[in-house]
């Protein structure tokens, strides 16, 4: 039976019980390759399919899932979701979105056919490991791999919604461990692309090696206040730790520290932050959210002013608004909210001006979640990177701690660069930002 027919039968059974519902069907295939000491250590092929049903009856919500697709299992899926709903507390603001249209992403753009064979991908995995392992002073390459993943999601509802998205990603990554005397360092990174031929394995190897070699001589710097620039990998991670500030769900639950700050200045006027699910160059692209609401660009901070929280249909109804297209739900999880793809607008500073003088370039933070309090904004992270002058790396730095308050930090922006950079996962697009007077403890 076709998937659409299975979905129709499931939702018809939901209607017959006097309920509303929506159904998520996730399907995926993945190839994962890893090499060790010149041989293939892992060759893993996986495929999955899972049905996730949410039902709402008498304002009570129940969810259930099934990895089996036979008729008996899908009937049990409906029965279990309805049973779970009968025991749930009433949630008057959670409803099935009344979207009766069809949405579908472009496979040619997001999931292109790729002529590369499995043998080609195995050869690349072996090449990455061998090339990095052959570099001077490299002890081994503990983490490396090549991955080919394809994920498809369909969302159906009793309102008539039919939404489909499919995306493919190719990725490779490598980390080098270098030992010289009593010193050691391990650094690495990855690449992501839609097609195999877009991966630059040699560039990955060279950069991973150079970053590790440079960090080998890393040491602490004197405690004090430094201007700080987070690199293109760390800056998105820092914003994600404090993403609660944008969450309509955390506001509904009474734990969003900025719930009452909408329309007020919360950051330096140079900062404009937008969620950009409409940018198909990134892997956070989304045509619709997990409720089937069309996704669109949403300004979060405009010239320092807090302009919008993100909402699903439930949190929007609670606040008397409309969904911003940020509903999140997996086949096995309840309704939440989440960002798609953050973008910080270009600033007006050329990078030579932005990076003039001395500053601390941070290339890695540890303890991102354990060392942060998203409600108060306080944080204390282990950090490594480079003490730089006029844009040139100087002393490698590690074994230091950076501490402060995020909500104060975004008010102390010395400048924003006029070029943007993707993180390697291509889920965030941001320029360089110079933050002033950040406390560093050596």
matplotlib code that plots the C-alpha trace (Angstrom):
import matplotlib.pyplot as plt

x = [0.0, 1.3, 2.4, -0.3, -3.0, -1.7, -1.7, -5.3, -6.4, -4.8, -6.3, -9.7, -9.6, -8.7, -11.7, -14.0, -13.1, -14.2, -10.6, -8.2, -4.7, -1.5, 0.9, 4.7, 6.4, 10.2, 12.2, 16.0, 19.0, 22.6, 26.1, 28.8, 32.5, 35.5, 39.1, 41.8, 45.5, 45.0, 42.0, 38.3, 37.2, 33.5, 31.1, 27.6, 24.5, 21.2, 17.6, 14.7, 11.0, 8.9, 5.3, 4.5, 0.9, -0.5, -4.2, -6.3, -9.7, -11.6, -8.5, -6.3, -3.3, -1.8, 1.1, 2.3, 4.7, 5.4, 8.4, 6.2, 3.9, 1.6, -2.2, -2.3, 0.6, -0.9, -4.3, -2.4, -0.7, -4.1, -5.4, -2.4, -2.4, -6.1, -5.5, -2.6, -4.8, -7.4, -4.9, -3.5, -4.2, -6.3, -4.3, -6.8, -4.3, -3.0, -4.9, -4.3, -3.3, -6.2, -3.9, -5.4, -2.9, 0.1, 3.8, 6.8, 10.5, 12.5, 14.5, 16.7, 17.9, 18.0, 18.4, 20.2, 21.1, 24.8, 26.9, 29.6, 29.7, 30.2, 33.7, 34.4, 33.3, 35.4, 38.4, 37.8, 37.6, 40.9, 42.5, 41.6, 42.9, 46.1, 46.9, 46.4, 48.2, 51.3, 51.8, 54.9, 54.3, 50.7, 50.3, 47.0, 43.7, 41.2, 38.1, 37.4, 34.7, 32.6, 28.9, 26.1, 22.6, 19.2, 16.2, 12.6, 9.7, 6.0, 3.3, -0.4, -3.3, -7.1, -7.4, -6.1, -2.4, 0.1, 3.6, 6.9, 10.5, 13.6, 17.2, 20.6, 23.9, 27.4, 29.9, 33.5, 35.5, 38.9, 40.7, 44.4, 46.3, 49.8, 52.4, 55.8, 57.7, 55.4, 53.0, 50.0, 47.0, 44.0, 42.0, 39.7, 36.7, 34.4, 32.7, 29.1, 27.8, 24.8, 27.0, 30.1, 32.2, 31.7, 33.8, 37.4, 39.2, 42.7, 41.6, 40.0, 43.2, 45.5, 43.4, 42.9, 46.7, 47.7, 45.2, 46.4, 50.1, 49.4, 47.6, 50.5, 52.4, 49.2, 49.4, 47.4, 47.5, 47.4, 44.1, 42.3, 39.8, 40.3, 38.4, 37.1, 36.2, 34.5, 35.3, 32.6, 32.1, 31.9, 29.7, 26.6, 27.1, 27.2, 23.9, 22.3, 23.1, 21.0, 18.3, 15.7, 15.5, 13.6, 11.3, 7.6, 7.3, 9.7, 7.8, 4.5, 6.2, 7.4, 11.1, 12.0, 14.1, 13.2, 9.4, 8.6, 11.3, 9.7, 10.0, 12.9, 16.6, 18.4, 21.6, 23.9, 22.2, 24.7, 23.2, 20.5, 19.7, 17.2, 16.1, 16.4, 14.8, 14.3, 18.0, 18.4, 22.2, 22.2, 21.3, 18.8, 16.6, 12.9, 9.8, 7.5, 7.8, 6.8, 3.1, 3.1, 3.0, 5.0, 8.4, 9.6, 12.3, 11.7, 13.5, 14.5, 16.7, 16.5, 19.2, 19.4, 15.6, 14.0, 11.4, 10.0, 9.8, 9.4, 6.1, 4.3, 0.5, 0.0, 2.3, 1.0, -2.6, -1.6, -0.3, -3.1, -0.9, -0.2, 2.5, 5.8, 6.5, 8.8, 6.9, 9.1, 7.9, 9.5, 7.6, 8.3, 8.1, 5.6, 5.2, 7.9, 9.5, 12.9, 15.0, 15.9, 18.9, 20.3, 21.8, 23.5, 23.3, 26.4, 28.1, 29.8, 33.4, 36.1, 37.9, 41.2, 39.6, 37.5, 40.6, 42.9, 45.0, 45.1, 42.2, 41.5, 40.3, 38.3, 38.2, 36.8, 34.6, 34.0, 31.2, 28.8, 25.7, 27.0, 28.7, 25.7, 22.5, 20.2, 17.8, 20.3, 22.6, 25.7, 28.3, 31.8, 33.5, 36.8, 38.3, 41.1, 42.2, 44.8, 46.0, 46.0, 47.2, 46.0, 44.3, 47.4, 47.5, 50.1, 50.3, 48.1, 46.0, 44.5, 43.8, 41.8, 38.3, 36.0, 33.1, 30.4, 26.8, 25.5, 22.7, 25.3, 27.8, 25.5, 25.4, 29.2, 29.8, 32.8, 32.1, 30.6, 32.4, 31.2, 31.6, 29.6, 30.7, 28.9, 29.8, 31.0, 27.6, 26.1, 23.3, 24.3, 25.6, 27.3, 30.0, 32.8, 31.9, 34.2, 33.0, 34.6, 36.1, 35.4, 36.8, 39.5, 41.1, 44.4]
y = [0.0, 3.5, 5.7, 8.3, 5.6, 4.4, 8.0, 8.4, 5.3, 6.3, 9.7, 8.4, 6.1, 9.2, 11.1, 8.1, 8.4, 12.1, 13.3, 15.4, 14.4, 14.8, 12.2, 12.5, 9.8, 9.9, 7.8, 7.8, 6.1, 6.6, 5.4, 5.9, 5.1, 5.3, 4.4, 3.3, 2.7, 2.4, 0.1, 0.5, 0.3, 0.9, 0.4, 1.0, 1.1, 2.0, 2.6, 3.6, 4.4, 5.6, 6.8, 9.3, 10.2, 13.0, 13.1, 15.7, 14.8, 16.9, 19.2, 16.3, 15.3, 11.9, 10.7, 7.3, 5.9, 2.7, 1.5, -1.2, -0.4, -3.4, -2.9, -4.3, -2.1, 1.1, 0.3, -0.2, 3.2, 4.9, 3.1, 3.9, 7.6, 7.8, 6.0, 8.2, 11.3, 10.0, 10.2, 13.6, 16.9, 19.3, 21.7, 24.2, 26.0, 22.9, 22.2, 20.7, 23.5, 24.1, 23.8, 21.9, 22.6, 20.7, 21.6, 19.9, 20.7, 20.5, 17.3, 18.6, 21.3, 19.6, 16.0, 15.8, 12.5, 11.7, 9.6, 8.8, 5.1, 3.5, 2.6, 6.3, 7.1, 4.4, 5.6, 9.1, 7.9, 6.0, 8.9, 11.4, 9.1, 8.1, 11.7, 13.1, 10.2, 10.7, 14.3, 14.9, 14.3, 13.0, 10.1, 9.0, 10.1, 9.1, 10.5, 10.6, 9.6, 10.0, 10.1, 10.1, 10.7, 11.2, 12.1, 12.5, 13.8, 13.8, 15.5, 14.7, 15.9, 15.5, 19.0, 17.8, 18.8, 17.0, 18.2, 16.6, 17.5, 15.5, 16.5, 14.9, 15.7, 14.5, 15.0, 14.3, 15.0, 14.4, 15.1, 14.7, 13.9, 15.3, 14.5, 16.1, 15.4, 15.9, 18.1, 17.0, 18.5, 17.3, 19.5, 18.8, 19.9, 18.8, 19.7, 19.3, 19.5, 18.3, 16.4, 14.2, 16.1, 19.3, 17.9, 19.2, 16.4, 17.8, 21.2, 19.5, 17.5, 20.5, 22.7, 20.0, 19.4, 23.0, 23.8, 20.9, 21.8, 25.4, 24.4, 22.2, 25.1, 26.5, 27.9, 30.2, 33.9, 36.5, 37.0, 40.1, 41.7, 41.1, 42.0, 38.7, 37.3, 33.9, 32.0, 30.8, 27.5, 28.9, 31.9, 30.0, 27.5, 30.4, 31.9, 28.4, 28.0, 31.0, 30.4, 30.1, 33.9, 33.6, 30.7, 31.3, 28.0, 29.1, 32.3, 30.4, 28.3, 31.4, 30.8, 33.1, 35.9, 38.3, 37.6, 41.2, 42.7, 42.6, 45.9, 47.1, 47.5, 44.4, 44.5, 46.9, 48.7, 47.1, 43.6, 42.3, 38.6, 36.7, 33.1, 32.3, 29.0, 30.4, 30.3, 27.1, 27.4, 26.2, 22.8, 24.5, 25.3, 24.5, 24.9, 24.2, 23.4, 20.1, 21.2, 22.0, 25.7, 27.4, 28.6, 32.1, 34.6, 35.9, 38.9, 38.2, 41.2, 44.3, 46.9, 45.8, 45.7, 42.4, 42.1, 38.6, 35.4, 32.1, 30.3, 27.1, 27.1, 26.4, 29.1, 31.6, 30.9, 31.3, 34.8, 35.7, 35.6, 33.3, 30.7, 31.9, 28.5, 27.2, 24.2, 21.2, 17.6, 14.3, 11.1, 10.2, 13.6, 16.3, 19.7, 22.3, 25.2, 25.6, 27.8, 26.8, 28.7, 31.8, 34.6, 37.8, 40.7, 42.2, 45.0, 48.0, 47.3, 46.0, 43.1, 44.8, 47.5, 45.1, 43.0, 45.9, 45.7, 42.9, 40.5, 36.9, 34.7, 31.8, 28.6, 26.2, 26.4, 23.5, 23.1, 25.0, 23.6, 22.7, 26.1, 28.3, 29.5, 30.5, 32.2, 34.5, 34.7, 33.8, 31.6, 30.2, 28.2, 26.6, 28.2, 27.8, 29.9, 32.5, 35.8, 37.9, 41.2, 43.0, 39.9, 37.7, 34.7, 34.9, 32.8, 29.7, 29.8, 27.0, 26.2, 29.5, 30.3, 32.9, 34.2, 36.8, 37.4, 36.7, 39.4, 41.9, 40.6, 41.4, 45.0, 45.3, 45.0, 46.9, 46.1, 43.7, 42.6, 43.1, 39.4, 36.4, 32.8, 29.5, 27.1, 23.8, 22.2, 25.1, 25.7, 29.3, 32.3, 35.0, 37.7, 38.2, 40.2, 41.9, 41.8, 44.2, 43.7, 40.0, 38.5, 35.8, 33.9, 32.1]
z = [0.0, -0.9, 2.0, 1.2, 1.4, 4.7, 6.1, 4.8, 6.6, 9.8, 9.8, 8.9, 11.9, 14.0, 12.6, 13.3, 17.0, 17.1, 17.2, 15.1, 14.4, 12.4, 11.2, 10.7, 8.6, 8.6, 6.2, 5.9, 4.5, 5.5, 4.6, 7.2, 6.6, 8.9, 8.3, 10.7, 10.0, 6.3, 6.4, 6.5, 10.1, 9.6, 6.7, 8.0, 5.9, 7.7, 6.7, 8.8, 8.7, 11.6, 11.9, 14.6, 15.3, 17.4, 18.3, 20.0, 21.5, 24.1, 24.3, 25.4, 23.4, 22.9, 20.8, 19.7, 17.2, 15.2, 13.2, 11.6, 8.7, 8.6, 9.1, 12.6, 13.8, 12.3, 14.0, 17.3, 16.6, 16.5, 19.5, 21.6, 20.7, 21.7, 24.9, 25.8, 25.1, 27.5, 30.4, 29.5, 31.1, 29.0, 26.8, 25.4, 23.2, 21.3, 18.1, 14.7, 12.3, 9.8, 6.8, 3.9, 1.2, -0.3, 0.1, -1.5, -1.7, -4.9, -5.0, -7.8, -5.4, -2.0, -2.9, -6.2, -7.8, -7.2, -9.6, -7.0, -6.2, -2.7, -3.9, -4.5, -1.0, 0.5, -1.4, 0.0, 3.6, 3.2, 1.5, 4.3, 7.0, 5.2, 4.1, 7.6, 9.3, 7.0, 8.2, 10.4, 14.1, 13.7, 16.1, 14.7, 13.3, 16.0, 14.4, 10.7, 8.3, 5.1, 5.3, 2.8, 4.3, 2.8, 4.9, 3.9, 6.0, 5.2, 7.3, 6.9, 8.9, 9.4, 8.0, 4.6, 4.9, 2.7, 3.1, 1.9, 2.3, 1.2, 1.7, 1.0, 2.6, 2.0, 4.8, 5.6, 8.8, 10.3, 13.6, 14.1, 17.3, 17.3, 20.0, 20.3, 23.5, 26.5, 24.4, 22.5, 20.7, 18.8, 16.4, 13.5, 11.5, 8.7, 5.5, 4.2, 0.7, -1.4, -3.8, -3.4, -5.9, -3.8, -1.0, -0.7, 1.1, 0.7, 2.0, 5.0, 5.7, 5.4, 7.6, 10.3, 10.4, 10.5, 13.3, 15.4, 14.8, 15.7, 18.9, 20.1, 21.7, 23.2, 26.8, 29.0, 28.8, 31.6, 33.2, 32.3, 29.9, 26.2, 23.1, 21.7, 18.2, 18.1, 14.9, 12.4, 14.3, 17.8, 17.3, 16.2, 19.0, 21.5, 20.2, 20.3, 24.0, 24.7, 22.1, 24.9, 24.7, 21.4, 22.5, 22.7, 24.6, 27.3, 27.5, 27.9, 30.6, 32.4, 32.0, 29.2, 30.7, 27.9, 27.8, 28.6, 26.5, 23.1, 21.3, 23.5, 22.9, 24.2, 22.1, 20.4, 17.5, 15.1, 15.6, 13.4, 13.8, 11.6, 11.3, 7.6, 6.7, 3.2, 2.4, 0.4, 0.4, 4.0, 5.5, 7.9, 4.9, 5.5, 3.4, 6.3, 10.0, 11.7, 11.9, 8.2, 8.6, 5.9, 7.1, 6.4, 7.4, 10.9, 12.3, 15.9, 16.7, 14.4, 15.0, 18.6, 19.2, 20.2, 17.5, 17.7, 19.5, 17.6, 17.9, 17.0, 16.8, 20.5, 21.9, 19.3, 20.4, 24.1, 23.3, 20.9, 17.8, 14.8, 14.3, 13.0, 11.4, 14.2, 15.4, 16.1, 16.6, 15.8, 15.4, 19.0, 20.6, 21.6, 20.1, 20.7, 19.1, 17.4, 15.2, 11.6, 10.4, 12.1, 10.1, 11.4, 9.0, 7.5, 9.4, 7.9, 9.0, 6.7, 8.3, 8.5, 10.6, 12.6, 13.5, 14.2, 17.3, 19.8, 20.4, 21.5, 18.6, 20.2, 18.1, 20.7, 23.8, 26.2, 28.7, 26.5, 28.3, 31.7, 32.0, 31.0, 32.6, 29.7, 32.2, 33.9, 30.9, 33.1, 31.5, 32.2, 29.5, 28.9, 25.8, 23.3, 20.3, 19.4, 20.7, 17.5, 16.4, 13.3, 11.9, 12.3, 14.6, 17.3, 20.5, 20.6, 23.7, 25.8, 29.4, 29.9, 31.0, 29.6, 31.7, 31.6, 30.8, 27.3, 27.6, 28.5, 25.9, 23.0, 24.2, 24.0, 20.3, 18.9, 15.3, 12.8, 9.7, 6.1, 5.1, 6.2, 6.8, 7.1, 9.9, 8.5, 9.0, 7.0, 9.5, 10.4, 8.4, 10.4, 10.0, 12.4, 15.5, 17.9, 21.5, 23.9, 27.3, 27.9, 31.1, 30.5, 33.3, 32.7]

ax = plt.figure().add_subplot(projection="3d")
ax.plot(x, y, z, "-o")
ax.set_aspect("equal")
plt.show()
